[in-house]
Amino acid sequence: MRQRSLIAMTAALAAGALTLTACGSRDDKGGDSAAGGDTTVVIGVDAPLTGDLSALGLGIKNSVDLAAKQANEKKHVKGVTFKIEALDDQAQPSSGQQNATKLVADKDVLGVVGPLNSSVAESMQKVFDDAKLVQVSPANTNPALTQGPNWNTGDKNRPYKAYFRTATTDAIQGPFAAQYIVNKAKKTKAFIIDDKKTYGAGLAATFKAEFEKLGGKVVGTDHVNPEAKDFSAVATKVKNSGADVVYYGGEYPAGGPLSKQIKDAGAKVVIAGGDALYSGEYIKLAGAGSAGDIATSVGAPIEELDSAKEFLANYKNANYKEAYEAYGGYAYDSTWAIIEAIKKVVEDNDGKLPEDARAKVVEAMQSVSFDGVTGKVSFDEFGDTTNKQLTVYTVEGGKHKPVESGTFTG
């Protein structure tokens, strides 16, 4: 690693901060979090920073930046200055893999926060794992990422030791939604639609299994191309099916228009989905007809958590242009998990980073445990968060209103 005692002092005045590394000056890449210290450690960020999902991605990036800045202000890791390098994956697996390769090549990168999409994570995991570079996602929910492809049969096998996440999985989220929809919303006839992506198809499948287990009837299923934006054919199918609820496994750029077109077709249904529908952008796209629509999301509403008050105030005071959105608190906690792991590695090595710092950070991450913005932050044997809480939201008055929080009881 090139993060040990300084060979030369070279001023890098990017963003008005002096940033030093053993190999000389370093350009500011992706953020201005560096604020002083004698060894620069870079935390990578991978998320969709442009395109339809950029609202979520920019909320992740800003929250990582805030965590890095606060760690520097507090001098949380003695002798270390944190910077971020944010890369845009455009929600595309191929771009994510290229970003992973780029971050691995930068020896100052000791951890990565992201990605947003489970399909993108699939393309990145092996790249990071081979390099022993820790990755913590604030948003991935597909169970196979941590528990292997046969998780649903009970044959759980962790594929990559370097991968962790602070968001709970769809093995819990889909059934949690089904229990609310059947037991509380009293909907018993579902039309299930997914976008054929890793996240959407997986979430729809876990919802379907629990919905039927609870006595619900699936009156139709279909797949959509989220890029198409014309969902008139499936809207007609929904109207003619007799469904009282549509469950959509997918993301808000298609989910919003899908909801609008189904309602405009005359179907008297509630649209429900997972955390990728929990965004103000969904309500904008779905329009006034979205009132009563349902979304589940990971954790409890951070606006109601005492543990999140400082984060919310600091985010506001930082004057970021974009909202923190659904995953801001989880991105913040993911970043602090990396920072805490790095701190342990430094402290265990007489106050400096060892030559095999990346591998040591992966090892340290497994035992990280602290009280974060979203609650207790720690990881189980699969790298999954131990925080299994979820929340159901309904659209009311043009906003998502929390109506029930809890955990899935299978």
C-alpha positions, -999 to 999 in steps of 0.1 A, spaced: 0 0 0 11 36 -6 -4 50 25 24 49 50 48 76 61 52 104 37 82 105 13 77 141 3 53 169 10 35 179 -21 7 204 -19 -25 195 -37 -48 225 -33 -78 210 -50 -110 222 -32 -87 244 -10 -74 215 10 -39 201 15 -39 165 6 -8 144 9 1 108 0 33 88 -1 34 91 -38 31 128 -40 1 150 -49 -33 136 -56 -60 152 -76 -93 156 -59 -116 130 -74 -154 127 -67 -156 150 -37 -139 175 -15 -140 155 17 -102 157 24 -97 182 52 -63 175 66 -42 146 77 -10 129 67 -23 98 48 -51 99 23 -76 70 22 -101 70 -6 -136 56 -2 -152 48 -35 -188 54 -43 -206 36 -71 -242 46 -79 -263 60 -108 -254 97 -107 -271 103 -140 -303 89 -156 -337 79 -143 -324 66 -109 -300 95 -102 -322 109 -74 -314 78 -54 -278 77 -65 -270 113 -57 -286 109 -23 -261 80 -17 -231 100 -30 -239 130 -8 -244 109 23 -210 92 18 -194 126 13 -210 139 45 -197 109 65 -162 114 52 -162 151 60 -174 145 95 -148 118 101 -121 142 90 -135 170 112 -135 147 142 -101 133 133 -118 100 139 -89 79 125 -56 95 137 -33 103 109 -58 95 81 -77 119 58 -107 105 40 -117 114 4 -144 100 -18 -143 91 -54 -178 88 -69 -183 70 -101 -215 68 -122 -227 33 -131 -259 46 -148 -277 16 -132 -259 -6 -158 -240 -38 -148 -213 -32 -174 -206 3 -162 -205 -10 -126 -179 -36 -135 -158 -10 -152 -160 12 -122 -151 -17 -99 -120 -23 -120 -110 14 -118 -115 16 -81 -94 -16 -75 -66 -1 -96 -64 29 -72 -43 16 -43 -55 44 -21 -91 30 -22 -97 9 9 -135 6 7 -164 11 -16 -200 22 -9 -226 10 -34 -241 1 -57 -278 9 -57 -289 -19 -80 -286 -57 -72 -279 -64 -109 -250 -40 -109 -237 -56 -77 -236 -90 -94 -211 -76 -119 -189 -60 -93 -186 -85 -65 -160 -108 -79 -138 -79 -90 -137 -65 -55 -134 -99 -38 -104 -109 -59 -88 -76 -49 -98 -81 -12 -115 -47 -14 -144 -43 9 -178 -33 -5 -208 -22 15 -241 -16 -3 -267 7 13 -294 -5 -10 -290 -40 -25 -317 -64 -14 -314 -95 -36 -307 -124 -12 -284 -143 -36 -258 -116 -33 -249 -128 2 -265 -162 5 -258 -177 -29 -282 -188 -57 -298 -216 -37 -307 -195 -6 -344 -201 -11 -340 -239 -6 -322 -233 27 -288 -240 11 -272 -207 20 -235 -202 10 -218 -169 11 -202 -163 -23 -179 -133 -15 -163 -124 18 -156 -88 8 -193 -80 2 -215 -65 30 -248 -45 30 -267 -23 55 -301 -29 38 -321 -60 46 -330 -85 19 -360 -93 -3 -363 -126 15 -379 -105 42 -392 -75 22 -415 -94 -2 -432 -115 25 -434 -84 48 -454 -66 21 -476 -96 15 -485 -99 51 -495 -62 52 -515 -63 20 -535 -94 30 -539 -89 67 -541 -51 70 -550 -37 35 -574 -67 30 -564 -72 -6 -567 -108 -18 -565 -108 -56 -531 -98 -70 -517 -91 -104 -480 -94 -102 -456 -76 -126 -419 -74 -127 -392 -58 -149 -372 -90 -153 -342 -75 -135 -324 -92 -106 -340 -70 -80 -375 -67 -95 -380 -104 -104 -365 -116 -71 -387 -93 -50 -419 -102 -70 -411 -139 -64 -408 -136 -27 -440 -115 -25 -459 -141 -46 -449 -170 -24 -460 -154 8 -492 -139 -7 -503 -173 -19 -493 -189 14 -516 -164 32 -545 -174 10 -543 -147 -16 -550 -155 -53 -527 -145 -81 -551 -136 -109 -523 -127 -134 -486 -122 -140 -466 -103 -166 -433 -87 -173 -425 -53 -186 -396 -36 -203 -389 -7 -180 -374 13 -209 -406 11 -229 -428 35 -209 -459 24 -228 -477 -1 -205 -512 1 -221 -512 -36 -229 -505 -48 -194 -529 -20 -180 -557 -36 -200 -548 -71 -187 -549 -57 -151 -583 -41 -157 -598 -73 -170 -582 -96 -144 -604 -85 -114 -573 -78 -93 -576 -55 -63 -539 -50 -60 -510 -49 -84 -476 -58 -70 -447 -44 -91 -412 -58 -87 -392 -29 -102 -381 7 -98 -399 40 -98 -389 53 -133 -412 26 -147 -433 20 -116 -447 56 -116 -459 56 -153 -472 20 -148 -493 30 -119 -507 60 -138 -515 40 -169 -532 12 -150 -554 37 -131 -561 57 -163 -573 24 -179 -600 22 -153 -586 -5 -130 -597 0 -94 -565 -12 -78 -538 -3 -54 -502 -4 -68 -477 -19 -43 -440 -25 -45 -407 -24 -27 -381 1 -16 -374 12 -52 -408 27 -53 -402 46 -21 -393 79 -36 -409 113 -42 -401 107 -79 -426 78 -80 -454 101 -68 -445 127 -94 -445 102 -122 -477 84 -110 -496 116 -105 -527 122 -83 -539 87 -89 -511 74 -68 -530 81 -36 -532 49 -16 -504 32 -34 -481 12 -11 -443 9 -9 -422 -10 16 -387 2 24 -358 -10 46 -355 1 82 -376 26 101 -384 61 88 -352 80 97 -371 112 101 -387 96 132 -355 81 147 -336 100 175 -304 84 161 -309 102 128 -314 138 141 -278 148 138 -275 133 104 -306 151 92 -294 184 106 -259 180 92 -272 170 58 -294 201 57 -266 224 68 -243 209 41 -266 224 15 -265 195 -9 -287 202 -39 -303 167 -38 -323 150 -11 -308 121 8 -337 100 -5 -344 64 7 -309 52 11 -291 83 25 -290 71 61 -279 36 50 -251 51 28 -240 72 57 -239 41 80 -221 21 52 -194 47 51 -190 48 88 -187 10 88 -158 13 64 -143 41 85 -146 20 117 -130 -10 101 -101 11 89 -97 26 123 -94 -9 139 -68 -18 113 -47 13 120 -50 9 157 -40 -28 155 -9 -18 135 7 8 158 -11 37 142 -4 31 106 -18 12 77 -2 -22 70 9 -34 36 -21 -57 33 -46 -30 45 -73 -41 21 -74 -76 34 -73 -65 69 -102 -41 64 -123 -69 50 -115 -90 81 -123 -60 104 -156 -53 88 -170 -87 99 -168 -75 135 -178 -39 131 -206 -29 155 -219 6 163 -250 26 168 -257 43 135 -282 67 119 -305 38 110 -300 18 142 -275 -9 152 -250 -14 124 -234 -49 124 -233 -79 101 -241 -116 103 -221 -145 89 -233 -138 54 -224 -101 55 -261 -91 58 -272 -65 82 -285 -76 115 -311 -49 114 -341 -66 98 -367 -38 103 -389 -27 75 -416 -1 70 -448 1 50 -457 35 34 -488 46 17 -491 77 -6 -512 103 12 -513 140 4 -486 137 -22 -461 121 1 -452 87 14 -466 83 49 -454 55 72 -482 33 84 -465 3 99 -430 -7 109 -418 -41 120 -400 -73 110 -412 -103 90 -425 -132 110 -426 -162 88 
